[in-house]
């Protein structure tokens, strides 16, 4: 799995949860492991997370 595919998978699961759909813990754990192996690093601070959200292309924004 590539870095971008891992991000897409996490984003998809996040949207499902945001819309009230059930996402099993097995899928969340697998997505987290896939992301870790693909080199996806979580933001280290709230400021870094906010910067990441501001820098995403407009088509990927969810806010």
Predicted model as a PDB file, atoms N, CA, C, CB and O in Angstrom, pLDDT in the B-factor column:
MODEL        1                                                                  
ATOM      1  N   UNK A   1       0.855  -1.176   0.000  1.00 90.00           N  
ATOM      2  CA  UNK A   1       0.000   0.000   0.000  1.00 90.00           C  
ATOM      3  C   UNK A   1       0.898   1.235   0.000  1.00 90.00           C  
ATOM      4  CB  UNK A   1      -0.971   0.000   1.231  1.00 90.00           C  
ATOM      5  O   UNK A   1       1.883   1.308   0.734  1.00 90.00           O  
ATOM      6  N   UNK A   2       0.538   2.191  -0.829  1.00 92.00           N  
ATOM      7  CA  UNK A   2       1.320   3.426  -0.897  1.00 92.00           C  
ATOM      8  C   UNK A   2       0.874   4.402   0.194  1.00 92.00           C  
ATOM      9  CB  UNK A   2       1.181   4.080  -2.290  1.00 92.00           C  
ATOM     10  O   UNK A   2      -0.154   4.212   0.843  1.00 92.00           O  
ATOM     11  N   UNK A   3       1.667   5.433   0.371  1.00 90.00           N  
ATOM     12  CA  UNK A   3       1.361   6.494   1.330  1.00 90.00           C  
ATOM     13  C   UNK A   3      -0.016   7.094   1.025  1.00 90.00           C  
ATOM     14  CB  UNK A   3       2.457   7.596   1.296  1.00 90.00           C  
ATOM     15  O   UNK A   3      -0.849   7.240   1.919  1.00 90.00           O  
ATOM     16  N   UNK A   4      -0.246   7.440  -0.244  1.00 91.00           N  
ATOM     17  CA  UNK A   4      -1.514   8.064  -0.626  1.00 91.00           C  
ATOM     18  C   UNK A   4      -2.705   7.125  -0.443  1.00 91.00           C  
ATOM     19  CB  UNK A   4      -1.449   8.525  -2.069  1.00 91.00           C  
ATOM     20  O   UNK A   4      -3.783   7.560  -0.039  1.00 91.00           O  
ATOM     21  N   UNK A   5      -2.515   5.855  -0.735  1.00 94.00           N  
ATOM     22  CA  UNK A   5      -3.596   4.880  -0.533  1.00 94.00           C  
ATOM     23  C   UNK A   5      -3.944   4.748   0.948  1.00 94.00           C  
ATOM     24  CB  UNK A   5      -3.197   3.506  -1.106  1.00 94.00           C  
ATOM     25  O   UNK A   5      -5.115   4.624   1.308  1.00 94.00           O  
ATOM     26  N   UNK A   6      -2.927   4.775   1.797  1.00 92.00           N  
ATOM     27  CA  UNK A   6      -3.172   4.685   3.241  1.00 92.00           C  
ATOM     28  C   UNK A   6      -3.946   5.903   3.735  1.00 92.00           C  
ATOM     29  CB  UNK A   6      -1.842   4.557   4.008  1.00 92.00           C  
ATOM     30  O   UNK A   6      -4.865   5.779   4.546  1.00 92.00           O  
ATOM     31  N   UNK A   7      -3.565   7.087   3.237  1.00 90.00           N  
ATOM     32  CA  UNK A   7      -4.286   8.318   3.616  1.00 90.00           C  
ATOM     33  C   UNK A   7      -5.737   8.226   3.149  1.00 90.00           C  
ATOM     34  CB  UNK A   7      -3.596   9.582   3.003  1.00 90.00           C  
ATOM     35  O   UNK A   7      -6.651   8.579   3.894  1.00 90.00           O  
ATOM     36  N   UNK A   8      -5.953   7.755   1.927  1.00 92.00           N  
ATOM     37  CA  UNK A   8      -7.308   7.615   1.401  1.00 92.00           C  
ATOM     38  C   UNK A   8      -8.131   6.655   2.250  1.00 92.00           C  
ATOM     39  CB  UNK A   8      -7.270   7.133  -0.048  1.00 92.00           C  
ATOM     40  O   UNK A   8      -9.297   6.919   2.542  1.00 92.00           O  
ATOM     41  N   UNK A   9      -7.525   5.545   2.643  1.00 93.00           N  
ATOM     42  CA  UNK A   9      -8.231   4.555   3.453  1.00 93.00           C  
ATOM     43  C   UNK A   9      -8.639   5.166   4.800  1.00 93.00           C  
ATOM     44  CB  UNK A   9      -7.347   3.301   3.672  1.00 93.00           C  
ATOM     45  O   UNK A   9      -9.776   4.995   5.241  1.00 93.00           O  
ATOM     46  N   UNK A  10      -7.721   5.870   5.445  1.00 90.00           N  
ATOM     47  CA  UNK A  10      -8.043   6.498   6.729  1.00 90.00           C  
ATOM     48  C   UNK A  10      -9.121   7.563   6.565  1.00 90.00           C  
ATOM     49  CB  UNK A  10      -6.786   7.116   7.352  1.00 90.00           C  
ATOM     50  O   UNK A  10     -10.015   7.686   7.402  1.00 90.00           O  
ATOM     51  N   UNK A  11      -9.030   8.326   5.489  1.00 90.00           N  
ATOM     52  CA  UNK A  11     -10.024   9.363   5.228  1.00 90.00           C  
ATOM     53  C   UNK A  11     -11.410   8.750   5.005  1.00 90.00           C  
ATOM     54  CB  UNK A  11      -9.612  10.202   4.009  1.00 90.00           C  
ATOM     55  O   UNK A  11     -12.410   9.253   5.516  1.00 90.00           O  
ATOM     56  N   UNK A  12     -11.454   7.676   4.248  1.00 93.00           N  
ATOM     57  CA  UNK A  12     -12.723   6.984   3.983  1.00 93.00           C  
ATOM     58  C   UNK A  12     -13.354   6.475   5.283  1.00 93.00           C  
ATOM     59  CB  UNK A  12     -12.499   5.807   3.008  1.00 93.00           C  
ATOM     60  O   UNK A  12     -14.552   6.643   5.510  1.00 93.00           O  
ATOM     61  N   UNK A  13     -12.537   5.858   6.125  1.00 93.00           N  
ATOM     62  CA  UNK A  13     -13.062   5.355   7.399  1.00 93.00           C  
ATOM     63  C   UNK A  13     -13.526   6.506   8.289  1.00 93.00           C  
ATOM     64  CB  UNK A  13     -11.995   4.520   8.129  1.00 93.00           C  
ATOM     65  O   UNK A  13     -14.539   6.391   8.979  1.00 93.00           O  
ATOM     66  N   UNK A  14     -12.794   7.604   8.271  1.00 90.00           N  
ATOM     67  CA  UNK A  14     -13.197   8.774   9.054  1.00 90.00           C  
ATOM     68  C   UNK A  14     -14.530   9.337   8.597  1.00 90.00           C  
ATOM     69  CB  UNK A  14     -12.136   9.849   8.970  1.00 90.00           C  
ATOM     70  O   UNK A  14     -15.369   9.707   9.419  1.00 90.00           O  
ATOM     71  N   UNK A  15     -14.729   9.403   7.271  1.00 92.00           N  
ATOM     72  CA  UNK A  15     -16.012   9.890   6.748  1.00 92.00           C  
ATOM     73  C   UNK A  15     -17.147   8.952   7.132  1.00 92.00           C  
ATOM     74  CB  UNK A  15     -15.949  10.041   5.219  1.00 92.00           C  
ATOM     75  O   UNK A  15     -18.230   9.406   7.502  1.00 92.00           O  
ATOM     76  N   UNK A  16     -16.909   7.653   7.047  1.00 94.00           N  
ATOM     77  CA  UNK A  16     -17.949   6.689   7.440  1.00 94.00           C  
ATOM     78  C   UNK A  16     -18.367   6.916   8.894  1.00 94.00           C  
ATOM     79  CB  UNK A  16     -17.446   5.234   7.250  1.00 94.00           C  
ATOM     80  O   UNK A  16     -19.556   6.934   9.212  1.00 94.00           O  
ATOM     81  N   UNK A  17     -17.385   7.086   9.760  1.00 91.00           N  
ATOM     82  CA  UNK A  17     -17.695   7.317  11.182  1.00 91.00           C  
ATOM     83  C   UNK A  17     -18.401   8.647  11.374  1.00 91.00           C  
ATOM     84  CB  UNK A  17     -16.414   7.278  12.033  1.00 91.00           C  
ATOM     85  O   UNK A  17     -19.323   8.753  12.182  1.00 91.00           O  
ATOM     86  N   UNK A  18     -17.972   9.663  10.633  1.00 89.00           N  
ATOM     87  CA  UNK A  18     -18.584  10.989  10.762  1.00 89.00           C  
ATOM     88  C   UNK A  18     -20.056  10.969  10.370  1.00 89.00           C  
ATOM     89  CB  UNK A  18     -17.834  12.004   9.901  1.00 89.00           C  
ATOM     90  O   UNK A  18     -20.854  11.736  10.909  1.00 89.00           O  
ATOM     91  N   UNK A  19     -20.416  10.097   9.438  1.00 92.00           N  
ATOM     92  CA  UNK A  19     -21.806   9.992   9.005  1.00 92.00           C  
ATOM     93  C   UNK A  19     -22.579   8.926   9.763  1.00 92.00           C  
ATOM     94  CB  UNK A  19     -21.863   9.700   7.533  1.00 92.00           C  
ATOM     95  O   UNK A  19     -23.659   8.510   9.342  1.00 92.00           O  
ATOM     96  N   UNK A  20     -22.016   8.485  10.886  1.00 93.00           N  
ATOM     97  CA  UNK A  20     -22.735   7.583  11.766  1.00 93.00           C  
ATOM     98  C   UNK A  20     -22.681   6.117  11.395  1.00 93.00           C  
ATOM     99  CB  UNK A  20     -24.120   7.989  11.822  1.00 93.00           C  
ATOM    100  O   UNK A  20     -23.409   5.310  11.971  1.00 93.00           O  
ATOM    101  N   UNK A  21     -21.832   5.755  10.446  1.00 94.00           N  
ATOM    102  CA  UNK A  21     -21.702   4.357  10.056  1.00 94.00           C  
ATOM    103  C   UNK A  21     -20.752   3.649  11.008  1.00 94.00           C  
ATOM    104  CB  UNK A  21     -21.204   4.235   8.600  1.00 94.00           C  
ATOM    105  O   UNK A  21     -19.805   4.250  11.515  1.00 94.00           O  
ATOM    106  N   UNK A  22     -21.008   2.387  11.244  1.00 94.00           N  
ATOM    107  CA  UNK A  22     -20.149   1.586  12.117  1.00 94.00           C  
ATOM    108  C   UNK A  22     -18.893   1.158  11.357  1.00 94.00           C  
ATOM    109  CB  UNK A  22     -20.913   0.344  12.652  1.00 94.00           C  
ATOM    110  O   UNK A  22     -18.969   0.667  10.231  1.00 94.00           O  
ATOM    111  N   UNK A  23     -17.759   1.349  11.986  1.00 93.00           N  
ATOM    112  CA  UNK A  23     -16.488   0.867  11.447  1.00 93.00           C  
ATOM    113  C   UNK A  23     -15.892  -0.021  12.524  1.00 93.00           C  
ATOM    114  CB  UNK A  23     -15.506   2.058  11.049  1.00 93.00           C  
ATOM    115  O   UNK A  23     -15.591   0.438  13.626  1.00 93.00           O  
ATOM    116  N   UNK A  24     -15.726  -1.281  12.202  1.00 94.00           N  
ATOM    117  CA  UNK A  24     -15.222  -2.241  13.183  1.00 94.00           C  
ATOM    118  C   UNK A  24     -13.802  -1.943  13.628  1.00 94.00           C  
ATOM    119  CB  UNK A  24     -15.284  -3.628  12.618  1.00 94.00           C  
ATOM    120  O   UNK A  24     -12.997  -1.381  12.887  1.00 94.00           O  
ATOM    121  N   UNK A  25     -13.523  -2.336  14.858  1.00 93.00           N  
ATOM    122  CA  UNK A  25     -12.186  -2.096  15.400  1.00 93.00           C  
ATOM    123  C   UNK A  25     -11.124  -2.821  14.583  1.00 93.00           C  
ATOM    124  CB  UNK A  25     -12.114  -2.540  16.863  1.00 93.00           C  
ATOM    125  O   UNK A  25      -9.994  -2.344  14.476  1.00 93.00           O  
ATOM    126  N   UNK A  26     -11.474  -3.965  14.008  1.00 94.00           N  
ATOM    127  CA  UNK A  26     -10.505  -4.677  13.175  1.00 94.00           C  
ATOM    128  C   UNK A  26     -10.107  -3.854  11.957  1.00 94.00           C  
ATOM    129  CB  UNK A  26     -11.073  -6.022  12.731  1.00 94.00           C  
ATOM    130  O   UNK A  26      -8.942  -3.858  11.560  1.00 94.00           O  
ATOM    131  N   UNK A  27     -11.066  -3.148  11.359  1.00 94.00           N  
ATOM    132  CA  UNK A  27     -10.755  -2.299  10.203  1.00 94.00           C  
ATOM    133  C   UNK A  27      -9.927  -1.092  10.609  1.00 94.00           C  
ATOM    134  CB  UNK A  27     -12.040  -1.837   9.517  1.00 94.00           C  
ATOM    135  O   UNK A  27      -9.020  -0.686   9.882  1.00 94.00           O  
ATOM    136  N   UNK A  28     -10.234  -0.512  11.776  1.00 91.00           N  
ATOM    137  CA  UNK A  28      -9.455   0.639  12.251  1.00 91.00           C  
ATOM    138  C   UNK A  28      -8.012   0.238  12.552  1.00 91.00           C  
ATOM    139  CB  UNK A  28     -10.105   1.246  13.507  1.00 91.00           C  
ATOM    140  O   UNK A  28      -7.074   0.960  12.210  1.00 91.00           O  
ATOM    141  N   UNK A  29      -7.845  -0.900  13.184  1.00 91.00           N  
ATOM    142  CA  UNK A  29      -6.498  -1.379  13.516  1.00 91.00           C  
ATOM    143  C   UNK A  29      -5.730  -1.677  12.235  1.00 91.00           C  
ATOM    144  CB  UNK A  29      -6.564  -2.644  14.417  1.00 91.00           C  
ATOM    145  O   UNK A  29      -4.565  -1.299  12.107  1.00 91.00           O  
ATOM    146  N   UNK A  30      -6.374  -2.352  11.288  1.00 94.00           N  
ATOM    147  CA  UNK A  30      -5.698  -2.679  10.025  1.00 94.00           C  
ATOM    148  C   UNK A  30      -5.316  -1.411   9.272  1.00 94.00           C  
ATOM    149  CB  UNK A  30      -6.597  -3.567   9.143  1.00 94.00           C  
ATOM    150  O   UNK A  30      -4.217  -1.325   8.723  1.00 94.00           O  
ATOM    151  N   UNK A  31      -6.209  -0.428   9.239  1.00 93.00           N  
ATOM    152  CA  UNK A  31      -5.911   0.832   8.553  1.00 93.00           C  
ATOM    153  C   UNK A  31      -4.741   1.550   9.224  1.00 93.00           C  
ATOM    154  CB  UNK A  31      -7.154   1.743   8.534  1.00 93.00           C  
ATOM    155  O   UNK A  31      -3.884   2.123   8.550  1.00 93.00           O  
ATOM    156  N   UNK A  32      -4.715   1.514  10.549  1.00 89.00           N  
ATOM    157  CA  UNK A  32      -3.603   2.134  11.277  1.00 89.00           C  
ATOM    158  C   UNK A  32      -2.280   1.449  10.994  1.00 89.00           C  
ATOM    159  CB  UNK A  32      -3.874   2.113  12.766  1.00 89.00           C  
ATOM    160  O   UNK A  32      -1.257   2.110  10.812  1.00 89.00           O  
ATOM    161  N   UNK A  33      -2.300   0.125  10.958  1.00 91.00           N  
ATOM    162  CA  UNK A  33      -1.075  -0.618  10.646  1.00 91.00           C  
ATOM    163  C   UNK A  33      -0.635  -0.383   9.204  1.00 91.00           C  
ATOM    164  CB  UNK A  33      -1.285  -2.117  10.889  1.00 91.00           C  
ATOM    165  O   UNK A  33       0.554  -0.210   8.936  1.00 91.00           O  
ATOM    166  N   UNK A  34      -1.582  -0.376   8.284  1.00 93.00           N  
ATOM    167  CA  UNK A  34      -1.256  -0.092   6.885  1.00 93.00           C  
ATOM    168  C   UNK A  34      -0.614   1.287   6.754  1.00 93.00           C  
ATOM    169  CB  UNK A  34      -2.520  -0.177   6.006  1.00 93.00           C  
ATOM    170  O   UNK A  34       0.379   1.455   6.046  1.00 93.00           O  
ATOM    171  N   UNK A  35      -1.191   2.272   7.444  1.00 91.00           N  
ATOM    172  CA  UNK A  35      -0.656   3.627   7.390  1.00 91.00           C  
ATOM    173  C   UNK A  35       0.750   3.685   7.988  1.00 91.00           C  
ATOM    174  CB  UNK A  35      -1.587   4.595   8.127  1.00 91.00           C  
ATOM    175  O   UNK A  35       1.639   4.333   7.437  1.00 91.00           O  
ATOM    176  N   UNK A  36       0.938   3.024   9.087  1.00 89.00           N  
ATOM    177  CA  UNK A  36       2.247   3.008   9.734  1.00 89.00           C  
ATOM    178  C   UNK A  36       3.297   2.398   8.800  1.00 89.00           C  
ATOM    179  CB  UNK A  36       2.185   2.220  11.063  1.00 89.00           C  
ATOM    180  O   UNK A  36       4.393   2.938   8.650  1.00 89.00           O  
ATOM    181  N   UNK A  37       2.953   1.276   8.178  1.00 91.00           N  
ATOM    182  CA  UNK A  37       3.889   0.614   7.261  1.00 91.00           C  
ATOM    183  C   UNK A  37       4.129   1.429   5.986  1.00 91.00           C  
ATOM    184  CB  UNK A  37       3.363  -0.770   6.893  1.00 91.00           C  
ATOM    185  O   UNK A  37       5.181   1.304   5.360  1.00 91.00           O  
ATOM    186  N   UNK A  38       3.161   2.256   5.606  1.00 92.00           N  
ATOM    187  CA  UNK A  38       3.303   3.100   4.421  1.00 92.00           C  
ATOM    188  C   UNK A  38       4.042   4.398   4.732  1.00 92.00           C  
ATOM    189  CB  UNK A  38       1.935   3.415   3.837  1.00 92.00           C  
ATOM    190  O   UNK A  38       4.292   5.204   3.836  1.00 92.00           O  
ATOM    191  N   UNK A  39       4.392   4.598   6.001  1.00 89.00           N  
ATOM    192  CA  UNK A  39       5.151   5.793   6.372  1.00 89.00           C  
ATOM    193  C   UNK A  39       4.317   7.010   6.690  1.00 89.00           C  
ATOM    194  CB  UNK A  39       6.075   6.134   5.291  1.00 89.00           C  
ATOM    195  O   UNK A  39       4.830   8.130   6.706  1.00 89.00           O  
ATOM    196  N   UNK A  40       3.040   6.807   6.944  1.00 88.00           N  
ATOM    197  CA  UNK A  40       2.164   7.924   7.305  1.00 88.00           C  
ATOM    198  C   UNK A  40       2.399   8.241   8.777  1.00 88.00           C  
ATOM    199  CB  UNK A  40       0.648   7.587   7.029  1.00 88.00           C  
ATOM    200  O   UNK A  40       2.252   7.379   9.644  1.00 88.00           O  
ATOM    201  N   UNK A  41       2.761   9.479   9.041  1.00 77.00           N  
ATOM    202  CA  UNK A  41       3.016   9.898  10.423  1.00 77.00           C  
ATOM    203  C   UNK A  41       1.894  10.827  10.880  1.00 77.00           C  
ATOM    204  CB  UNK A  41       4.404  10.605  10.548  1.00 77.00           C  
ATOM    205  O   UNK A  41       1.493  11.724  10.137  1.00 77.00           O  
ATOM    206  N   UNK A  42       1.388  10.623  12.085  1.00 74.00           N  
ATOM    207  CA  UNK A  42       0.342  11.510  12.584  1.00 74.00           C  
ATOM    208  C   UNK A  42       0.923  12.883  12.918  1.00 74.00           C  
ATOM    209  CB  UNK A  42      -0.339  10.900  13.825  1.00 74.00           C  
ATOM    210  O   UNK A  42       2.112  12.994  13.217  1.00 74.00           O  
ATOM    211  N   UNK A  43       0.095  13.930  12.868  1.00 66.00           N  
ATOM    212  CA  UNK A  43       0.561  15.251  13.291  1.00 66.00           C  
ATOM    213  C   UNK A  43       1.028  15.188  14.746  1.00 66.00           C  
ATOM    214  CB  UNK A  43      -0.563  16.316  13.120  1.00 66.00           C  
ATOM    215  O   UNK A  43       0.434  14.488  15.567  1.00 66.00           O  
ATOM    216  N   UNK A  44       2.083  15.915  15.053  1.00 72.00           N  
ATOM    217  CA  UNK A  44       2.637  15.877  16.416  1.00 72.00           C  
ATOM    218  C   UNK A  44       1.993  16.883  17.349  1.00 72.00           C  
ATOM    219  CB  UNK A  44       4.119  16.123  16.375  1.00 72.00           C  
ATOM    220  O   UNK A  44       2.161  16.804  18.566  1.00 72.00           O  
ATOM    221  N   UNK A  45       1.265  17.821  16.790  1.00 74.00           N  
ATOM    222  CA  UNK A  45       0.647  18.831  17.639  1.00 74.00           C  
ATOM    223  C   UNK A  45      -0.634  19.329  16.975  1.00 74.00           C  
ATOM    224  CB  UNK A  45       1.625  20.008  17.906  1.00 74.00           C  
ATOM    225  O   UNK A  45      -0.823  19.133  15.775  1.00 74.00           O  
ATOM    226  N   UNK A  46      -1.510  19.966  17.739  1.00 75.00           N  
ATOM    227  CA  UNK A  46      -2.725  20.533  17.143  1.00 75.00           C  
ATOM    228  C   UNK A  46      -2.399  21.562  16.057  1.00 75.00           C  
ATOM    229  CB  UNK A  46      -3.591  21.181  18.227  1.00 75.00           C  
ATOM    230  O   UNK A  46      -3.113  21.662  15.059  1.00 75.00           O  
ATOM    231  N   UNK A  47      -1.329  22.319  16.251  1.00 77.00           N  
ATOM    232  CA  UNK A  47      -0.940  23.326  15.257  1.00 77.00           C  
ATOM    233  C   UNK A  47      -0.528  22.657  13.942  1.00 77.00           C  
ATOM    234  CB  UNK A  47       0.217  24.199  15.797  1.00 77.00           C  
ATOM    235  O   UNK A  47      -0.874  23.133  12.860  1.00 77.00           O  
ATOM    236  N   UNK A  48       0.205  21.563  14.047  1.00 74.00           N  
ATOM    237  CA  UNK A  48       0.631  20.841  12.848  1.00 74.00           C  
ATOM    238  C   UNK A  48      -0.577  20.233  12.136  1.00 74.00           C  
ATOM    239  CB  UNK A  48       1.650  19.739  13.210  1.00 74.00           C  
ATOM    240  O   UNK A  48      -0.639  20.229  10.907  1.00 74.00           O  
ATOM    241  N   UNK A  49      -1.528  19.725  12.904  1.00 71.00           N  
ATOM    242  CA  UNK A  49      -2.741  19.162  12.303  1.00 71.00           C  
ATOM    243  C   UNK A  49      -3.525  20.244  11.573  1.00 71.00           C  
ATOM    244  CB  UNK A  49      -3.624  18.498  13.379  1.00 71.00           C  
ATOM    245  O   UNK A  49      -4.020  20.011  10.470  1.00 71.00           O  
ATOM    246  N   UNK A  50      -3.642  21.410  12.166  1.00 75.00           N  
ATOM    247  CA  UNK A  50      -4.357  22.519  11.529  1.00 75.00           C  
ATOM    248  C   UNK A  50      -3.649  22.950  10.251  1.00 75.00           C  
ATOM    249  CB  UNK A  50      -4.481  23.711  12.495  1.00 75.00           C  
ATOM    250  O   UNK A  50      -4.306  23.228   9.248  1.00 75.00           O  
ATOM    251  N   UNK A  51      -2.330  23.009  10.270  1.00 75.00           N  
ATOM    252  CA  UNK A  51      -1.571  23.386   9.076  1.00 75.00           C  
ATOM    253  C   UNK A  51      -1.797  22.357   7.965  1.00 75.00           C  
ATOM    254  CB  UNK A  51      -0.058  23.508   9.404  1.00 75.00           C  
ATOM    255  O   UNK A  51      -1.956  22.723   6.801  1.00 75.00           O  
ATOM    256  N   UNK A  52      -1.809  21.077   8.324  1.00 69.00           N  
ATOM    257  CA  UNK A  52      -2.059  20.020   7.350  1.00 69.00           C  
ATOM    258  C   UNK A  52      -3.421  20.212   6.697  1.00 69.00           C  
ATOM    259  CB  UNK A  52      -1.976  18.639   8.018  1.00 69.00           C  
ATOM    260  O   UNK A  52      -3.546  20.091   5.478  1.00 69.00           O  
ATOM    261  N   UNK A  53      -4.436  20.507   7.490  1.00 71.00           N  
ATOM    262  CA  UNK A  53      -5.779  20.686   6.944  1.00 71.00           C  
ATOM    263  C   UNK A  53      -5.842  21.900   6.026  1.00 71.00           C  
ATOM    264  CB  UNK A  53      -6.799  20.829   8.074  1.00 71.00           C  
ATOM    265  O   UNK A  53      -6.522  21.855   5.001  1.00 71.00           O  
ATOM    266  N   UNK A  54      -5.151  22.984   6.369  1.00 74.00           N  
ATOM    267  CA  UNK A  54      -5.147  24.184   5.525  1.00 74.00           C  
ATOM    268  C   UNK A  54      -4.425  23.945   4.207  1.00 74.00           C  
ATOM    269  CB  UNK A  54      -4.497  25.346   6.263  1.00 74.00           C  
ATOM    270  O   UNK A  54      -4.781  24.548   3.195  1.00 74.00           O  
ATOM    271  N   UNK A  55      -3.421  23.080   4.198  1.00 71.00           N  
ATOM    272  CA  UNK A  55      -2.584  22.884   3.010  1.00 71.00           C  
ATOM    273  C   UNK A  55      -3.129  21.834   2.057  1.00 71.00           C  
ATOM    274  CB  UNK A  55      -1.196  22.499   3.425  1.00 71.00           C  
ATOM    275  O   UNK A  55      -2.581  21.660   0.969  1.00 71.00           O  
ATOM    276  N   UNK A  56      -4.185  21.133   2.427  1.00 63.00           N  
ATOM    277  CA  UNK A  56      -4.734  20.112   1.523  1.00 63.00           C  
ATOM    278  C   UNK A  56      -5.378  20.784   0.326  1.00 63.00           C  
ATOM    279  CB  UNK A  56      -5.762  19.214   2.254  1.00 63.00           C  
ATOM    280  O   UNK A  56      -5.898  21.894   0.440  1.00 63.00           O  
ATOM    281  N   UNK A  57      -5.349  20.118  -0.822  1.00 62.00           N  
ATOM    282  CA  UNK A  57      -6.027  20.655  -2.014  1.00 62.00           C  
ATOM    283  C   UNK A  57      -7.516  20.831  -1.746  1.00 62.00           C  
ATOM    284  CB  UNK A  57      -5.813  19.727  -3.232  1.00 62.00           C  
ATOM    285  O   UNK A  57      -8.088  20.073  -0.963  1.00 62.00           O  
ATOM    286  N   UNK A  58      -8.160  21.817  -2.379  1.00 61.00           N  
ATOM    287  CA  UNK A  58      -9.578  22.101  -2.122  1.00 61.00           C  
ATOM    288  C   UNK A  58     -10.496  20.891  -2.280  1.00 61.00           C  
ATOM    289  CB  UNK A  58     -10.042  23.186  -3.042  1.00 61.00           C  
ATOM    290  O   UNK A  58     -11.467  20.771  -1.534  1.00 61.00           O  
ATOM    291  N   UNK A  59     -10.223  19.995  -3.223  1.00 61.00           N  
ATOM    292  CA  UNK A  59     -11.077  18.828  -3.425  1.00 61.00           C  
ATOM    293  C   UNK A  59     -11.032  17.848  -2.279  1.00 61.00           C  
ATOM    294  CB  UNK A  59     -10.692  18.130  -4.678  1.00 61.00           C  
ATOM    295  O   UNK A  59     -11.920  17.005  -2.152  1.00 61.00           O  
ATOM    296  N   UNK A  60     -10.012  17.939  -1.437  1.00 55.00           N  
ATOM    297  CA  UNK A  60      -9.866  17.012  -0.317  1.00 55.00           C  
ATOM    298  C   UNK A  60     -10.342  17.596   0.996  1.00 55.00           C  
ATOM    299  CB  UNK A  60      -8.435  16.591  -0.184  1.00 55.00           C  
ATOM    300  O   UNK A  60     -10.357  16.902   2.012  1.00 55.00           O  
ATOM    301  N   UNK A  61     -10.727  18.843   0.993  1.00 50.00           N  
ATOM    302  CA  UNK A  61     -11.137  19.492   2.237  1.00 50.00           C  
ATOM    303  C   UNK A  61     -12.491  18.964   2.683  1.00 50.00           C  
ATOM    304  CB  UNK A  61     -11.189  21.021   2.065  1.00 50.00           C  
ATOM    305  O   UNK A  61     -13.379  18.717   1.868  1.00 50.00           O  
ATOM    306  N   UNK A  62     -12.630  18.797   3.987  1.00 53.00           N  
ATOM    307  CA  UNK A  62     -13.896  18.319   4.553  1.00 53.00           C  
ATOM    308  C   UNK A  62     -14.501  19.325   5.513  1.00 53.00           C  
ATOM    309  CB  UNK A  62     -13.688  16.994   5.265  1.00 53.00           C  
ATOM    310  O   UNK A  62     -15.539  19.059   6.120  1.00 53.00           O  
ATOM    311  N   UNK A  63     -13.860  20.481   5.658  1.00 48.00           N  
ATOM    312  CA  UNK A  63     -14.381  21.485   6.613  1.00 48.00           C  
ATOM    313  C   UNK A  63     -15.230  22.522   5.941  1.00 48.00           C  
ATOM    314  CB  UNK A  63     -13.246  22.171   7.338  1.00 48.00           C  
ATOM    315  O   UNK A  63     -15.738  23.428   6.602  1.00 48.00           O  
TER     316      UNK A  63                                                      
ENDMDL                                                                          
END                                                                             
